[in-house]
Amino acid sequence: ANPVAADDHRQWEYKLEFDESVIPAAPPAKMSIKDLRAFLDTHSVSYQGIVEKEDLEAKVKQTISRLRNQAEEAYGPFNTSDMSSWSQQGYFSGPKVAMIRQVGLGDFLRSDRVDL
């Protein structure tokens, strides 16, 4: 096991990498009621009480918007020691790749391309 990095006083923030594959290929207006419900089920969104297709479409659009907004939200600041420890535990790698940067410095970069 790699030793955990000492705190070097750098501050980091991260945001989740947005996975476009979670967005349906067809626009909600072109989706069947079954597909609309399946999308909402996949994202644990209740559609109880919704009976009109247009209302299901609106709920799917709202869910897509929420997913995109969550991907844009930055979390932090965190110190290098915490970020390095999380990275060693498997966070920010594989399917959990995140976009990270030093607070206030430059663009977000893929976490699998940054040495903490």
TAJORA-V574815 format. One record per pair of residues at least 4 apart in sequence whose ideal C-beta (glycine too) atoms are under 6 Angstrom apart, sorted by sequence separation. I is the first residue (numbers start at 1). GAP is how many residues later the second one is. D is the distance in whole Angstrom. If there is no record, write none. Layout:
i={I/I}
gap={GAP/GAP}
d={D/D}
//
This chain:
i={26/31/78/80/109/26/31/40/50/78/86/87/91/101/109/50/92/40/101/99/100/47/97/98/97/100/24/97/45/92/93/33/36/43/39/36/77/29/28/87/28/84/28/83/80/23/18/16/15/13/14/13/12/13/11/12/10/12/7/8/7/7/5/5/5/4/17/4/16/17/14/15/2/14/12/12/13/10/11}
gap={4/4/4/4/4/5/5/5/5/5/5/5/5/5/5/6/6/7/7/9/11/12/13/13/14/14/15/15/18/19/19/20/20/20/21/24/26/28/29/29/32/32/33/33/36/41/53/55/59/61/61/63/64/64/66/66/70/71/72/72/73/74/75/76/79/80/80/81/82/82/84/84/86/86/88/90/90/92/92}
d={4/4/5/6/6/5/5/4/5/5/4/5/6/6/5/6/5/5/5/4/5/6/6/5/6/6/6/6/5/4/6/6/4/5/6/5/5/6/4/6/4/4/6/5/6/6/3/5/5/5/6/3/6/6/4/5/5/5/5/5/6/4/5/6/4/6/5/5/6/6/4/5/6/4/6/6/5/6/4}
//
